[in-house]
Amino acid sequence: MADADSNPMRRRTFIQKGAAATVAATALTPVASLAQDNTPGSPKPLEIPKRMLGKTGVQVTILNGGTARAPGALDRMLRFEYSHGVRFFDTAASYGTEDAFKQWFAAMPEVRPRIFLATKDGVARPSDMIKRIDLRLEALGTDYIDLLYFHALSGKAVDYGLTGNEMEWPKSKEMKEAIDAIKKTGKVRFVGFATHDQRRAEQLEIAAEGGLMDVVMVAMNPWLEKDSRLNRAIDACYEKKIGVVAMKVVAGHLGLSGFERNLKQLRLQAPVLKQRGLNPYQGILQAIWSDERIAAACVSMANTDQVSQNSDAARRFEPMNPSEIHGLRAALLDAGPIMCAACDGRCGRAAGTAARLADLTRFLTYHEHHGACRWAREAYSLLTEEERNWHGADLDAARAACPTKLNFAQLLPEVDRLLG
């Protein structure tokens, strides 16, 4: 359960033990990068700390390489991430990036057993996932998948709001039978689900109650409110030894005007950045890793600079204390984020609108931050007119209710201009 101290996250003995003990406890025997394998006299390979992924018995690198906004030469980017110590990779049927893994494995088959590979697929019923396994294997060019996620549980491409018995999937008899059948094939090691739904706290509660899932991947930020339903739900999963992977951690920070802000100013507002020599994104990652419940942060890296910076943040990780995290939060919120990874729908309710404010700003993030312009426009086009029409909503009330204090009055006209 959540702590009763002033810290919104669970960091009891974790921070007290310090970085050296943390890295020692979480690191496995290093695996050499491909560039250095079997090369006499080569320098020590770059290593990233690892943590146990729930009840799987597997330790994974705390930096999980995502491919949702992958560059064109993704197979080369994957090799670069690998050379910088990343051993946990994430893709999905809907990303169109599985083929890059196939190319990589074909060129360097020795790499496959050295990484932990996750992919996702969306289905209408849990039992349908059994039929998707061979499709995913063919697309990936491998004979097994380490972790297969149900993508948003319901398989809906854009509207991840669930209704009816879909909310009960993580503890249902049908899901149990499907997971048993999936693992019985010998082609999938572990099963979980990925979600950034507004009702994800409830989904995680049900997952903890059911105990069927090996892993959950959930949109979150490092400063969840201590008493929030999502924070308590993550606690419940952690207590049940369900592995927790964080996503959308850096998405949308330093938004439309934030990139123009001077790093020196941000470091003044958040001294921990200056003290550790971090940029804001590295600071966010070190803040999320300071929560011992989180096995890894899934981050899509679009270029080699981002890989170098994020892997450097992982190698130099030291737990932040609550005051450092709160200072970082204040500086980043002042910079004006685009997306709220803590959204539970309260913004729309406060604004008195049926418009999907969270999705609208999320799609803007895909367009402006991820560079996934076509994907953002397609997702926007699948919303109904009512879900798009924010005009007439009380945007001041929406901002006041938003945990991340998004400036909807500034952002939503940009949604109309760029995505409409």
N, C-alpha and C positions, 0 to 999 in steps of 0.2 A: 504494500500500500504506500501512498505518498507520504513523505515526511511531514512533520508538523513544524519544521523550522521555516525560516524566511525564504529559503531557496525553493523555486518552483519545480525543481527537478530532484531526482533521487541521487544523492552523491554522498552517502554517509561516510564509510571508511575509504571510499575510492580516492577522493581528493587528499585525504589525510595521509595515505600511503605514498603519494608523490609520483612523479613521472617515471623515475627509474624503476620502482617496483611495478608500476603498471605495465611498462613495456616488457619487463622481464617476465611478468605473469602471462602476457598475451602473445608473445612472440613464439613462433615455432622454429624448428631448425630451418635456416634459410635455404631457399631454392634459387639457384643461379639463374640469371637472365639468359635468354637464348644467345644473345650476343657474346656471352662469356662462357657458355657451356663448353666443357672439354677443351678449353684454351689454356695451355700451360702458362703460368705466370701472369694471368689476367688479374686485374684489380678485383677487390671484394665487390660482389654485386650489391646493387641498391636494394634495401629491404624496407618493407612497410610493416608496422606492428600488426598482429593478428589478435582476434578475439573469438571466443567460442560462439557459434551460431545456435543458440538455444540448445535443444535436446538432440540436435543432429550428431553431436560428437565431433563436428568438423570445425576447425578454426579458419577464419577467413580474414583477408586483409581489411582493415578498417575503412580503406578507400575502395569503393565498388565502382568500377568503370561502366557507366551507363552509355547507351548508344541511341537515345531518343532523338538527339539533334546531331547525328553523326555527320562528319565531313565526307566528301566524295571518296577520298582515298582512305576509307575506314580500316582496311586490313593493315595498312602501314601505321595508322594511329594505334591500333590494337597492339602491334609489335612494340611501339614506342612506350605505351603504357606498361606493357609487360617488362620492358627493359628498365623501367623506373620502379618496379616492385609490385605492381598491381597483379593480384592473383584471383580476383573476384570480378566477374564480368556479367553484365545484364543486357538483355535484348528482349524483343517481343515480335510476335507475328505481325503486329500492326506497324512496327517501326520500319520494316523493309531493310533491316540491317543484318539479318541472320546469315545472308549469303557471304558477308565479309568474314564471318567466322569460318565458313566452309572453305573459303579461299586460303585463309590463314592455316587451318588444319591440314589442308592438302599440301601446302608448301612446307609446313613444319609440323608433321604429325606428332613429334615428341612433346609438343607444348600442351596437347589436350589433357593428358592426365595430371598436368601440373597446375591447372587452373580449376576454379569452381565456377561453373557456367549455369546461369539462370536465364530462362526465357518465359514468355507469357502467352496466353491465348484466351480469348473470350468465348464463352459458350452459353447456350440457352438453358442447359441443365447440366448438373455435375457429371452425369454419366457420359455426356457428349465429349468430355475431355479425353476419354480413352481413345476415341477415334482420331484425335488430333496428334497423338504422340508421334506416329510415324511421319506425319507431315512436318512436324518440328524437327525430327531427326534428319530427314532428308534436306530440309532447308539449311540446317546447321552443319551438315556433313560429319555427323558423329553417330555413334551407336548407343550413346546414353546421355541423359540430361541430369545434371546434379540437382537442380531445383526448378520445378515447374509451377509457375504461379497461375492461378485463376485471375485473369485480368479484369479487375473491377467487379468480380463475381458474376454480374449479370451478362457480361459480354456486350453491353451497349457501347457504341463507339464514342458518344459524346455525353449523353445524359446518364451520368453514373448514379442518379438517384434511384434507389431500389424500392420496390413495393412488394407486398404479398409475402410469400414464403421464401423469396430470395434472401431476405434478411436473416433467415434461419439456416441458410446453407452451411455456415461454419460448424454447426452442431447437429445437422440433420442425418438421418439414417441413410439417405441417398448419397450424401457427401462421403460418409464413412465407407459405404460400399464402393463408391467411385475411387476413393483414395486407395483402398485395399486392392482394387483391380489394377489401378495404375502402377502401384509398386510391385504387384505380382508379375507384371510383364518383365521386370528386371531391367527396364529401359529408363526408369526415373527413380532417383534416389530419394528425393524429398519433395513435398508438396506444400504450397502455401497460397496466399492471395495478396494482391497489390491493390491499394485503394487510396484515393484522395477525395472520396465522397464526403459530402457534408455530414453524413451519418456514420462516418468511419469509427467514431468512438463506440457506437452501439455495435458495429461489426466486430471490433476488437473484443468487446465484452463477451459477445456470443462465441467468438473463437476461443477465448479463455475458458468459458463455461464448457464448450464442447471438447476441447483438448485434442482435436483432430489434426490441426494444422502444425506443421513443423516450423514455418516461418511466416511472418506478415511483413509486408513492405508498406509503409504508411507515410503520407505527407505530413510533415511537422517542422517546427522550428526549435531552436535551442532554448527558448524561453517560454515554454508552455506555462500557463497559469497553474499554480500548485493544485488548486481545487477543481480544475477543469475536468470534465468528464473524460476527455481524451487522455489527459495525464494519468488519471486513475485506471483507465482501460489499458494503457501501456504497462502500468504497474502489474495489472492482473495477468497480462500475457507473460511478462518477465517472471512472475512468480510461478507460472505454469511451465516455464522453460521453453516457451515459444520464442524462437529467434526474432528479433526486431531489427529491420533495416529501415533507415530513414531516407526519405526522398523529398524532392522539392526544397531542400535545405537552403540552397543559395539562390534559387530561382526568384527573380523579380526584385532582388535587393539592388539598391542604387539605381533607381528607375529612370524615368524620363529626364530628370535633371541631375540625378545622383552621379552619373558618370562624369559630369563636369566638375564635381566637387574636388577640392584639393585634398590629396591623401594626407597632407600635413594637418589639415583641419580635422579630418576624421581621427587622426592619431591623437590630436589634442583632446578631442571629445572622448575617445576610448583609449586611455594610456596603455592598455595591454597590447595594442597593436604596435606602438612604438617600442615598448619594452621587449617584445618578442621579435620585432622586425617582420611583422606580418602585414599583408594587404587585407582589406576587409573580408574577402572571400575565404582566405586562409583562417582569419579569425572566427568566422562562422563555423567552419569545419572543426576547429579545435574546441569551440564551444559545444557543438553537438556531441563530439567524442568525449566530452567531460561528463556526459550522462552514461553511467556504466550499463544501463539497460540496452543501449544501442550497439549492436554488433558491428554495423558498418553504415556508412553514408553513401548512397548511390548518387553519383554526380556525372552528368554528361559533359565531356570535355571536348571542345571544338577545335583546339589547336595544341601544338606542342608546348607553348608557354603555359597554358592552363594545366596540362599534365605535370609539367615540371614544378609549378607552384603548388598544386594540390598534393602531389606526392611528397614534396618538401615539407609541407605543413603536417603531413602524417608522420614522417620520420622524426620531426622535431616536436611532436605532440607532448604537451604537458597539460594536465587538467587545469582548467580555469576555476577560480573560486566564484561564488555567487555575485560578489560586487563587480568583478571583472566582466562577467556575462551581462549583468544589468547595464553596465556602462557601455558595452558594445551594442546592446539592444537600443539604448537611447540614441546613440550616434547614428545607427543605421535607419531607425525609424525617422529621425530628423532628415535623413538624406532623401526620403520619399520613395518607399518601395512600390512596386507595381502589383505584386501578388501577395496574398495572405495564406501562408501554409497552415494557419490555425483555424481556417474558416469552418464554421459549423452552421452557417446560414443565418446567423443573427443579424447581419447587415441588411439583408433583404427584408427580414421581418420588421426591423426597426424603421426601414424606409417605407414600409407599406406597399411593397411592390412584388409582383410575381416575376419580375425580371431576374435572371440568374446573374447577379452582380459578381459572384465569385468566379463563375465560368467566364464571364466577359473579360474580367481583368486577367484571368489565367491565360486566355487566348491572346490577349495583348502581350503578355509576358512571352509566350511562344514566338510571337511576331517580332518583338523588339529586343528581347534578351537572348532567345535561343536562335534567332534567325530562321525559324521554321515558318516562313511567311505563308506558303501554300497550305500547310497543315493547319495553321491558325485560321485562315479564311474558310477552309473546308469545314472545320469544326464549328465555326460561327454560323455558317450557312445551314447547318443541320438543326440549329435551335429554332423554335417556333417564334413567330412575331411577338407573342406575349413574353416569351423568355428573353427576347432581345430588347424590348421597348422599356428602357429605364426612365424615359421622359415623364415627368410628373412625380417621380419618387423623391422622397425627402433625403437628399444626399448628405446633408449635414448630420442627420440622425444616423445614417448608414455609417458614416465615418466615425462618429462617436461610439458606435456599437462595435466596430471592427477591432479585433485584438491587435491588428497591425496598423490601424489608423490610416488605411488607404485613403487617398484624396480622390474620391470618386468623381467629384465635380471636374477635376482635371483629367482623369483617366478615361471616363466613359465617352466624352466627345472624341478622344483619340481612337477608341474602339470603333465608333461609327465611321470615322474618316479612313482608317486603315483597313478595316475588315468588312465594312458594309458594301 
